[in-house]
Amino acid sequence: MRRTKIIATLGPATSTPAALTELISLGVNVFRFNMSHAPHDWVRKTAATAREISTKLGHEVALLLDTQGPAIRTGVVEKPYDLKIGDWVSFTVRGQKGTVDITTDCNYPHLVEDIEVGKIVIVDNGLLRMRALEKRHNEIVCEVLTPGVMGSRRHINLPGVDVRLPALTEKDYIDLELAFECQMDFIAMSFVRRAADIELLRAKIKEKGSGVRIVAKIEDQIAVKNLEDIIAACDGLMVARGDLGIEVPYEELPIIQRRAINLCLAAVKPVIVATHLLESMITNPAPTRAEITDIANAVFEHSDAIMLSGETTTGKYPLECVEIMDRIARRIEQGNTVISYVSPVKPYSPRTHLNSTAVYLANNIKAAGICVFSHSGKTARYIAGLRPQTSPVYAFTPNLDVCRSLSLHYGIRAHVIEFHNDPNENLLRMQARLLERGYMQPGDSIVVVSDLVVEKEILHAIHVHTLKSA
């Protein structure tokens, strides 16, 4: 069983029933819908198809809706500008006309106030770099540092600037309604800058009576500064290396990634490493050696999930990407990276001490699995967060939503079973499921975290159980 989870972004290359079936069969755990590009009707249809197929295959996958978030963009130009080093470019706001030959408007009204002269302005996802030279009335003039073509509606990044953009845009609110309608399991919130942004979204979720969980995307320097508060407020974190790699110096990106993962491990929050993991395979049939190492490094760092974006939306080899990612993750997990892991998690209650003891016991007896009965999934998440050395975590819950939400967490394989009032009956149902799925064989030993009946009293307990023939 691969422990590191795989997220695949759906798009034209992967939205047919045949493709969805193949992706699930290859081991995809979460399907992502990128609302920067996805039409609502397509999301409705594809989400319903994914649910139907995953239920048919007996492998529940989670669905994640990724908001577009706020964005600063250039305006529409009559024809693309071919920029040379040293050219002056004017960005205007509030209807101002430019005072230099190369000019475009910008949709962010505070652009001129927020940028200091001398600061770097990045356009078109890092392809164009400029330096702010001079402020004029509702206009800022920049000098081109790297040559290239600037077309219409190009994305603008202002590294280190705490821009005055809303946490959720009008489009985001419309897309959130779609998330509730389709009963998404996760909402990935783009361009989170502080914990208050997450609380704004959580209030909307509470208003709707939804149990959808929030994944905060770390994409700029402000978010990096507030990282610990953001992790405390969210249900999971995504290291979104696309925009983040533009916003921070190149050499800082791997340090930020490792710090984010380590903080999430200590907080027992799932963490996703995203963007460019197999970027070359959008057009090429094989990965680069650097991409192989990048995936391996994310697994070495004990991230919960690794994500494919363009590789599975419009790429030529979406299935091959999943297969390669699966192979690399499995191989790395077979080494000492799992066995040598020392958990930073400190138990804080009698229940968490009990859960920690279950992992310690499973590690020492080399249990075939740790089996957890849970209504909310909290116990399963905590145990998985401790990263058991050799034992997968099998979570059993009567709640389908909980089962799906556990798909994002490292090392958990979740199942829906109806709970009985008699804990011993639940144990028999769990054993039957493990054997019929072929996860284990009679004679295998497992550590069970559940309730036990002792002289008519129900106790929270852990015990070792040896599977018997049906």
KEVEXRO-882837 format. One record per residue (C-alpha): residue in one letter; x, y, z. Coordinates in nm, 3 decimals. Each point is the difference from the previous one (the first is absolute). Layout:
<recs>
['a'; [X; Y; Z]]
...
</recs>
This chain:
<recs>
['m'; [0.000; 0.000; 0.000]]
['r'; [0.138; 0.339; -0.101]]
['r'; [-0.029; 0.239; 0.293]]
['t'; [0.064; 0.332; -0.175]]
['k'; [-0.324; 0.109; -0.166]]
['i'; [-0.030; 0.118; -0.362]]
['i'; [-0.219; 0.292; -0.111]]
['a'; [-0.088; 0.030; -0.369]]
['t'; [-0.148; 0.318; -0.147]]
['l'; [-0.277; -0.081; -0.246]]
['g'; [-0.032; 0.159; -0.341]]
['p'; [-0.062; -0.080; -0.368]]
['a'; [0.256; -0.282; 0.006]]
['t'; [-0.155; -0.181; 0.296]]
['s'; [-0.373; 0.072; 0.027]]
['t'; [-0.144; -0.298; -0.190]]
['p'; [-0.139; -0.296; 0.198]]
['a'; [0.274; -0.221; -0.145]]
['a'; [0.275; 0.240; 0.110]]
['l'; [-0.150; 0.045; 0.347]]
['t'; [-0.025; -0.377; 0.041]]
['e'; [0.363; -0.042; -0.102]]
['l'; [0.120; 0.277; 0.233]]
['i'; [-0.176; -0.155; 0.300]]
['s'; [0.130; -0.344; -0.092]]
['l'; [0.355; 0.141; -0.018]]
['g'; [-0.036; 0.131; 0.354]]
['v'; [-0.113; 0.365; -0.016]]
['n'; [-0.139; 0.097; 0.341]]
['v'; [-0.135; 0.351; -0.062]]
['f'; [-0.140; 0.171; -0.310]]
['r'; [0.058; 0.376; -0.023]]
['f'; [-0.216; 0.250; -0.188]]
['n'; [0.186; 0.321; -0.089]]
['m'; [-0.258; 0.280; -0.005]]
['s'; [0.236; 0.229; -0.189]]
['h'; [-0.101; -0.200; -0.308]]
['a'; [-0.286; -0.241; 0.080]]
['p'; [-0.356; 0.084; -0.118]]
['h'; [-0.275; -0.074; 0.253]]
['d'; [-0.200; -0.241; -0.214]]
['w'; [0.314; -0.201; -0.074]]
['v'; [0.085; -0.016; 0.372]]
['r'; [-0.350; -0.122; 0.087]]
['k'; [0.008; -0.272; -0.262]]
['t'; [0.358; -0.114; 0.067]]
['a'; [-0.037; 0.002; 0.379]]
['a'; [-0.313; -0.214; -0.022]]
['t'; [0.171; -0.243; -0.238]]
['a'; [0.305; -0.024; 0.228]]
['r'; [-0.223; -0.077; 0.299]]
['e'; [-0.188; -0.267; -0.192]]
['i'; [0.315; -0.171; -0.127]]
['s'; [0.184; 0.010; 0.334]]
['t'; [-0.299; -0.158; 0.175]]
['k'; [-0.023; -0.268; -0.269]]
['l'; [0.371; -0.080; 0.039]]
['g'; [-0.025; -0.005; 0.379]]
['h'; [0.269; 0.267; 0.032]]
['e'; [-0.137; 0.329; 0.129]]
['v'; [0.197; 0.297; -0.132]]
['a'; [-0.030; 0.352; 0.138]]
['l'; [-0.094; 0.305; -0.207]]
['l'; [0.181; 0.331; 0.043]]
['l'; [-0.115; 0.333; -0.142]]
['d'; [0.282; 0.251; -0.043]]
['t'; [-0.113; 0.364; 0.000]]
['q'; [0.150; 0.248; -0.247]]
['g'; [0.059; 0.259; 0.271]]
['p'; [0.084; 0.367; -0.047]]
['a'; [0.234; 0.091; -0.286]]
['i'; [0.173; 0.314; -0.127]]
['r'; [0.002; 0.011; -0.379]]
['t'; [0.095; 0.230; -0.284]]
['g'; [-0.272; 0.132; -0.229]]
['v'; [-0.076; -0.077; -0.362]]
['v'; [0.258; 0.119; -0.255]]
['e'; [-0.066; 0.044; -0.373]]
['k'; [0.297; -0.220; -0.085]]
['p'; [0.271; -0.163; 0.216]]
['y'; [0.299; 0.214; 0.090]]
['d'; [0.344; -0.140; -0.086]]
['l'; [0.195; 0.129; 0.300]]
['k'; [0.374; 0.057; -0.002]]
['i'; [0.235; 0.049; 0.295]]
['g'; [-0.010; 0.367; 0.102]]
['d'; [-0.345; 0.072; -0.147]]
['w'; [-0.234; 0.207; 0.213]]
['v'; [-0.345; -0.143; 0.071]]
['s'; [-0.285; 0.192; 0.158]]
['f'; [-0.269; -0.163; 0.217]]
['t'; [-0.300; 0.224; 0.062]]
['v'; [-0.301; -0.018; 0.231]]
['r'; [-0.337; 0.171; 0.041]]
['g'; [-0.029; 0.083; -0.371]]
['q'; [0.324; 0.199; -0.020]]
['k'; [0.163; 0.023; -0.346]]
['g'; [0.364; -0.107; -0.017]]
['t'; [0.278; 0.253; -0.057]]
['v'; [0.248; -0.233; -0.172]]
['d'; [-0.024; -0.190; -0.330]]
['i'; [-0.049; -0.345; 0.152]]
['t'; [-0.297; 0.010; 0.236]]
['t'; [-0.275; -0.218; 0.140]]
['d'; [-0.258; 0.043; 0.271]]
['c'; [-0.023; -0.221; 0.311]]
['n'; [-0.302; -0.132; 0.190]]
['y'; [0.151; 0.072; 0.346]]
['p'; [-0.083; 0.361; 0.098]]
['h'; [0.265; 0.019; 0.277]]
['l'; [0.290; -0.104; -0.226]]
['v'; [0.175; 0.338; 0.000]]
['e'; [-0.039; 0.054; 0.376]]
['d'; [0.118; -0.349; 0.095]]
['i'; [0.316; -0.025; -0.210]]
['e'; [0.315; 0.179; 0.115]]
['v'; [0.240; 0.142; -0.258]]
['g'; [0.283; -0.248; -0.051]]
['k'; [-0.212; -0.307; 0.072]]
['i'; [-0.037; -0.289; -0.245]]
['v'; [-0.320; -0.056; -0.199]]
['i'; [-0.048; -0.345; -0.155]]
['v'; [-0.233; -0.051; -0.297]]
['d'; [-0.134; -0.311; -0.174]]
['n'; [0.084; -0.261; 0.264]]
['g'; [0.364; 0.099; 0.025]]
['l'; [0.081; 0.035; -0.371]]
['l'; [0.042; 0.378; 0.023]]
['r'; [0.186; 0.185; 0.276]]
['m'; [-0.009; 0.377; 0.039]]
['r'; [0.117; 0.260; 0.252]]
['a'; [-0.222; 0.287; 0.112]]
['l'; [0.168; 0.326; -0.107]]
['e'; [-0.244; 0.281; 0.063]]
['k'; [-0.348; 0.070; 0.137]]
['r'; [-0.229; 0.240; -0.182]]
['h'; [-0.368; 0.081; 0.047]]
['n'; [-0.182; -0.340; -0.007]]
['e'; [0.297; -0.138; -0.192]]
['i'; [0.323; -0.182; 0.074]]
['v'; [0.281; -0.020; -0.254]]
['c'; [0.223; -0.309; 0.001]]
['e'; [0.322; -0.100; -0.175]]
['v'; [0.014; -0.339; -0.173]]
['l'; [0.270; -0.228; 0.146]]
['t'; [-0.073; -0.318; -0.200]]
['p'; [-0.119; 0.008; -0.362]]
['g'; [-0.318; -0.167; -0.123]]
['v'; [-0.349; 0.045; -0.138]]
['m'; [-0.277; 0.158; 0.211]]
['g'; [-0.355; -0.074; -0.113]]
['s'; [-0.342; 0.070; 0.146]]
['r'; [-0.116; -0.089; 0.351]]
['r'; [0.342; -0.114; 0.120]]
['h'; [0.038; -0.090; 0.368]]
['i'; [0.197; 0.249; 0.215]]
['n'; [0.192; -0.101; 0.315]]
['l'; [0.126; 0.253; 0.254]]
['p'; [0.247; -0.193; 0.218]]
['g'; [-0.016; 0.093; 0.367]]
['v'; [-0.289; 0.244; -0.042]]
['d'; [-0.302; -0.051; 0.228]]
['v'; [-0.252; 0.081; -0.268]]
['r'; [-0.348; 0.122; 0.093]]
['l'; [-0.194; -0.269; -0.180]]
['p'; [-0.304; -0.182; 0.143]]
['a'; [0.058; -0.350; 0.134]]
['l'; [-0.297; -0.121; -0.206]]
['t'; [-0.108; 0.159; -0.325]]
['e'; [-0.350; 0.018; -0.146]]
['k'; [0.091; -0.291; -0.228]]
['d'; [0.127; -0.200; 0.299]]
['y'; [-0.332; 0.040; 0.180]]
['i'; [-0.185; -0.128; -0.309]]
['d'; [0.241; -0.294; -0.025]]
['l'; [-0.048; -0.078; 0.370]]
['e'; [-0.370; -0.052; -0.065]]
['l'; [0.101; -0.259; -0.259]]
['a'; [0.225; -0.170; 0.257]]
['f'; [-0.293; -0.030; 0.242]]
['e'; [-0.233; -0.121; -0.275]]
['c'; [0.244; -0.272; -0.113]]
['q'; [0.083; -0.092; 0.361]]
['m'; [0.372; 0.049; -0.048]]
['d'; [0.217; -0.146; 0.276]]
['f'; [0.260; 0.279; -0.007]]
['i'; [0.019; 0.363; -0.106]]
['a'; [0.351; 0.122; -0.081]]
['m'; [0.010; 0.372; 0.076]]
['s'; [0.238; 0.186; -0.230]]
['f'; [0.233; 0.280; 0.111]]
['v'; [-0.063; -0.037; 0.372]]
['r'; [0.202; 0.267; 0.176]]
['r'; [-0.110; -0.025; 0.363]]
['a'; [-0.217; -0.210; 0.232]]
['a'; [-0.287; 0.251; -0.027]]
['d'; [-0.039; -0.093; -0.368]]
['i'; [-0.070; -0.360; 0.100]]
['e'; [-0.246; 0.103; 0.269]]
['l'; [-0.194; 0.197; -0.264]]
['l'; [-0.040; -0.315; -0.208]]
['r'; [-0.077; -0.211; 0.307]]
['a'; [-0.283; 0.234; 0.092]]
['k'; [-0.150; -0.050; -0.346]]
['i'; [0.032; -0.379; 0.035]]
['k'; [-0.166; 0.011; 0.343]]
['e'; [-0.280; 0.215; -0.139]]
['k'; [-0.068; -0.271; -0.258]]
['g'; [0.014; -0.279; 0.258]]
['s'; [0.273; -0.172; -0.201]]
['g'; [0.279; -0.223; 0.126]]
['v'; [0.237; 0.083; -0.286]]
['r'; [0.360; 0.040; 0.117]]
['i'; [0.230; 0.293; -0.084]]
['v'; [0.341; -0.035; -0.165]]
['a'; [0.198; 0.325; 0.017]]
['k'; [0.226; 0.071; -0.297]]
['i'; [0.331; 0.169; 0.082]]
['e'; [0.089; 0.221; -0.296]]
['d'; [0.174; 0.318; 0.113]]
['q'; [0.242; 0.151; 0.250]]
['i'; [-0.276; 0.129; 0.229]]
['a'; [-0.135; -0.354; 0.039]]
['v'; [0.349; -0.128; 0.079]]
['k'; [0.032; 0.259; 0.278]]
['n'; [-0.335; -0.112; 0.147]]
['l'; [0.056; -0.370; -0.063]]
['e'; [-0.046; -0.131; 0.355]]
['d'; [-0.325; 0.191; 0.053]]
['i'; [-0.131; -0.118; -0.337]]
['i'; [0.078; -0.364; 0.081]]
['a'; [-0.178; 0.033; 0.335]]
['a'; [-0.312; 0.137; -0.173]]
['c'; [-0.027; -0.234; -0.301]]
['d'; [-0.078; -0.371; -0.042]]
['g'; [0.287; -0.056; -0.241]]
['l'; [0.274; 0.187; -0.187]]
['m'; [0.111; 0.013; -0.362]]
['v'; [0.349; 0.118; -0.087]]
['a'; [-0.098; 0.154; -0.333]]
['r'; [0.343; 0.038; -0.154]]
['g'; [-0.116; 0.173; -0.319]]
['d'; [-0.080; 0.347; 0.133]]
['l'; [0.213; -0.056; 0.309]]
['g'; [0.302; -0.066; -0.221]]
['i'; [-0.059; 0.336; -0.169]]
['e'; [-0.050; 0.189; 0.326]]
['v'; [0.309; -0.121; 0.188]]
['p'; [0.367; -0.034; -0.101]]
['y'; [0.064; -0.335; -0.169]]
['e'; [0.238; -0.118; 0.270]]
['e'; [-0.262; 0.060; 0.270]]
['l'; [-0.268; -0.221; -0.155]]
['p'; [0.131; -0.341; 0.119]]
['i'; [0.060; 0.143; 0.348]]
['i'; [-0.358; 0.129; 0.016]]
['q'; [-0.133; -0.334; -0.127]]
['r'; [0.188; -0.194; 0.267]]
['r'; [-0.102; 0.241; 0.276]]
['a'; [-0.366; -0.017; -0.104]]
['i'; [0.006; -0.380; -0.002]]
['n'; [0.171; -0.020; 0.339]]
['l'; [-0.248; 0.243; 0.157]]
['c'; [-0.292; -0.201; -0.140]]
['l'; [0.149; -0.325; 0.130]]
['a'; [0.029; 0.150; 0.348]]
['a'; [-0.357; 0.134; -0.017]]
['v'; [-0.139; -0.327; -0.144]]
['k'; [-0.138; 0.183; -0.303]]
['p'; [0.021; -0.153; -0.350]]
['v'; [0.240; 0.173; -0.238]]
['i'; [0.003; -0.009; -0.381]]
['v'; [0.302; 0.070; -0.221]]
['a'; [-0.126; 0.142; -0.329]]
['t'; [0.107; 0.137; -0.339]]
['h'; [0.258; -0.106; -0.258]]
['l'; [0.059; -0.347; 0.143]]
['l'; [-0.019; -0.151; -0.351]]
['e'; [-0.035; 0.317; -0.207]]
['s'; [0.211; -0.129; -0.291]]
['m'; [-0.243; -0.290; -0.046]]
['i'; [-0.268; 0.236; -0.121]]
['t'; [0.169; -0.052; -0.337]]
['n'; [0.267; -0.268; 0.060]]
['p'; [-0.056; -0.372; 0.067]]
['a'; [0.268; -0.025; 0.272]]
['p'; [0.091; 0.218; 0.300]]
['t'; [0.323; 0.189; 0.047]]
['r'; [0.244; -0.128; 0.259]]
['a'; [-0.060; 0.318; 0.200]]
['e'; [-0.375; -0.069; 0.008]]
['i'; [0.059; -0.354; 0.125]]
['t'; [0.213; 0.139; 0.280]]
['d'; [-0.256; 0.272; 0.077]]
['i'; [-0.275; -0.259; 0.054]]
['a'; [0.235; -0.216; 0.205]]
['n'; [0.093; 0.300; 0.216]]
['a'; [-0.367; 0.074; 0.077]]
['v'; [-0.039; -0.361; 0.114]]
['f'; [0.326; 0.012; 0.199]]
['e'; [-0.139; 0.309; 0.176]]
['h'; [-0.314; -0.199; 0.100]]
['s'; [-0.252; 0.219; -0.180]]
['d'; [-0.353; -0.142; 0.004]]
['a'; [-0.067; 0.053; -0.370]]
['i'; [0.163; 0.093; -0.329]]
['m'; [-0.199; 0.172; -0.272]]
['l'; [-0.021; -0.001; -0.379]]
['s'; [-0.137; 0.309; -0.176]]
['g'; [0.050; 0.063; -0.371]]
['e'; [0.141; -0.351; -0.032]]
['t'; [-0.349; -0.149; 0.038]]
['t'; [-0.221; 0.284; -0.129]]
['t'; [0.135; 0.057; -0.351]]
['g'; [0.316; -0.211; -0.007]]
['k'; [0.066; -0.272; -0.256]]
['y'; [0.088; -0.266; 0.260]]
['p'; [-0.232; 0.037; 0.302]]
['l'; [-0.021; -0.370; 0.086]]
['e'; [0.374; -0.047; -0.036]]
['c'; [0.055; 0.293; 0.240]]
['v'; [-0.208; -0.168; 0.269]]
['e'; [0.175; -0.332; -0.057]]
['i'; [0.347; 0.157; 0.024]]
['m'; [-0.092; 0.200; 0.311]]
['d'; [-0.136; -0.318; 0.159]]
['r'; [0.315; -0.198; -0.080]]
['i'; [0.233; 0.264; 0.141]]
['a'; [-0.201; 0.045; 0.321]]
['r'; [-0.023; -0.376; 0.061]]
['r'; [0.373; -0.047; -0.050]]
['i'; [0.098; 0.282; 0.235]]
['e'; [-0.240; -0.127; 0.266]]
['q'; [0.169; -0.342; -0.014]]
['g'; [0.326; 0.151; 0.124]]
['n'; [0.098; 0.129; 0.342]]
['t'; [-0.187; 0.330; -0.037]]
['v'; [-0.312; -0.138; 0.174]]
['i'; [0.173; -0.224; 0.254]]
['s'; [0.244; 0.271; 0.113]]
['y'; [-0.268; 0.268; 0.044]]
['v'; [-0.018; 0.162; 0.344]]
['s'; [-0.336; 0.164; 0.057]]
['p'; [0.001; 0.355; 0.143]]
['v'; [-0.358; -0.045; 0.125]]
['k'; [-0.045; 0.026; 0.377]]
['p'; [-0.309; -0.172; 0.149]]
['y'; [-0.217; 0.249; 0.189]]
['s'; [-0.283; -0.210; 0.150]]
['p'; [-0.074; -0.352; 0.125]]
['r'; [-0.149; -0.087; -0.341]]
['t'; [0.303; 0.123; -0.198]]
['h'; [0.233; -0.184; 0.240]]
['l'; [-0.203; -0.313; -0.074]]
['n'; [0.030; 0.061; -0.374]]
['s'; [0.376; 0.051; 0.030]]
['t'; [0.027; -0.327; 0.191]]
['a'; [-0.187; -0.176; -0.282]]
['v'; [0.261; 0.119; -0.250]]
['y'; [0.286; -0.098; 0.232]]
['l'; [-0.151; -0.346; 0.038]]
['a'; [-0.056; -0.042; -0.374]]
['n'; [0.359; 0.106; -0.073]]
['n'; [0.144; -0.252; 0.243]]
['i'; [-0.207; -0.305; -0.097]]
['k'; [0.009; 0.090; -0.373]]
['a'; [-0.381; -0.009; -0.011]]
['a'; [-0.164; -0.053; -0.338]]
['g'; [-0.209; 0.309; 0.066]]
['i'; [-0.148; 0.239; 0.253]]
['c'; [-0.379; -0.017; -0.011]]
['v'; [-0.198; 0.296; 0.128]]
['f'; [-0.373; 0.041; 0.059]]
['s'; [-0.093; 0.365; -0.027]]
['h'; [-0.316; 0.207; -0.052]]
['s'; [0.184; 0.326; -0.076]]
['g'; [0.333; -0.128; -0.135]]
['k'; [0.195; 0.192; 0.265]]
['t'; [0.164; -0.308; 0.153]]
['a'; [0.102; -0.135; -0.341]]
['r'; [0.150; 0.337; -0.097]]
['y'; [0.200; 0.020; 0.321]]
['i'; [0.137; -0.354; -0.031]]
['a'; [0.092; 0.056; -0.367]]
['g'; [0.170; 0.324; 0.105]]
['l'; [0.235; -0.203; 0.218]]
['r'; [0.119; -0.181; -0.316]]
['p'; [-0.002; -0.369; 0.110]]
['q'; [0.313; -0.176; -0.129]]
['t'; [-0.139; -0.314; -0.161]]
['s'; [-0.374; 0.002; 0.066]]
['p'; [-0.258; 0.159; -0.230]]
['v'; [-0.294; 0.165; 0.175]]
['y'; [-0.340; -0.153; -0.080]]
['a'; [-0.277; 0.234; 0.106]]
['f'; [-0.358; -0.121; 0.040]]
['t'; [-0.283; 0.252; 0.022]]
['p'; [-0.376; 0.005; -0.055]]
['n'; [0.033; 0.344; -0.163]]
['l'; [0.067; 0.011; -0.376]]
['d'; [0.116; 0.363; 0.013]]
['v'; [0.256; -0.087; 0.266]]
['c'; [0.118; -0.297; -0.205]]
['r'; [0.059; 0.221; -0.302]]
['s'; [0.173; 0.274; 0.198]]
['l'; [0.255; -0.250; 0.130]]
['s'; [0.115; -0.059; -0.360]]
['l'; [0.237; 0.296; 0.031]]
['h'; [0.183; -0.130; 0.308]]
['y'; [0.326; -0.192; -0.009]]
['g'; [-0.027; -0.374; 0.040]]
['i'; [-0.377; -0.024; 0.058]]
['r'; [-0.231; -0.236; -0.187]]
['a'; [-0.355; 0.081; 0.110]]
['h'; [-0.316; -0.210; -0.020]]
['v'; [-0.366; 0.055; 0.076]]
['i'; [-0.162; -0.260; 0.224]]
['e'; [-0.313; 0.020; 0.206]]
['f'; [0.082; 0.019; 0.370]]
['h'; [-0.171; -0.240; 0.237]]
['n'; [-0.073; 0.069; 0.367]]
['d'; [0.213; -0.303; 0.085]]
['p'; [0.373; 0.081; -0.052]]
['n'; [0.072; -0.369; -0.053]]
['e'; [-0.235; -0.004; -0.298]]
['n'; [0.187; 0.298; -0.145]]
['l'; [0.324; -0.195; 0.037]]
['l'; [-0.147; -0.289; -0.200]]
['r'; [-0.120; 0.236; -0.274]]
['m'; [0.344; 0.161; -0.017]]
['q'; [0.169; -0.339; -0.025]]
['a'; [-0.234; -0.111; -0.278]]
['r'; [0.077; 0.315; -0.202]]
['l'; [0.378; -0.039; 0.039]]
['l'; [-0.010; -0.362; -0.115]]
['e'; [-0.244; 0.043; -0.288]]
['r'; [0.203; 0.290; -0.143]]
['g'; [0.316; -0.208; 0.021]]
['y'; [0.181; 0.254; 0.218]]
['m'; [0.096; -0.271; 0.248]]
['q'; [-0.002; -0.373; 0.056]]
['p'; [-0.123; -0.216; 0.291]]
['g'; [0.271; -0.005; 0.265]]
['d'; [0.109; 0.361; -0.055]]
['s'; [0.018; 0.213; 0.315]]
['i'; [-0.153; 0.347; 0.013]]
['v'; [-0.017; 0.271; 0.263]]
['v'; [-0.360; 0.109; 0.056]]
['v'; [-0.097; 0.339; 0.142]]
['s'; [-0.363; -0.025; 0.106]]
['d'; [-0.246; -0.035; 0.284]]
['l'; [-0.006; -0.321; 0.202]]
['v'; [-0.274; -0.134; 0.222]]
['v'; [0.134; -0.111; 0.339]]
['e'; [-0.263; -0.109; 0.255]]
['k'; [-0.265; 0.210; -0.177]]
['e'; [0.223; 0.308; 0.005]]
['i'; [0.126; 0.148; -0.327]]
['l'; [0.370; 0.088; 0.010]]
['h'; [0.216; 0.183; -0.253]]
['a'; [0.280; -0.244; -0.066]]
['i'; [0.267; -0.141; -0.228]]
['h'; [0.055; -0.371; -0.043]]
['v'; [0.176; -0.244; -0.231]]
['h'; [-0.230; -0.216; -0.207]]
['t'; [0.093; -0.299; -0.213]]
['l'; [-0.215; -0.040; -0.310]]
['k'; [-0.192; -0.327; -0.027]]
['s'; [-0.148; -0.173; -0.303]]
['a'; [-0.349; 0.109; -0.089]]
</recs>
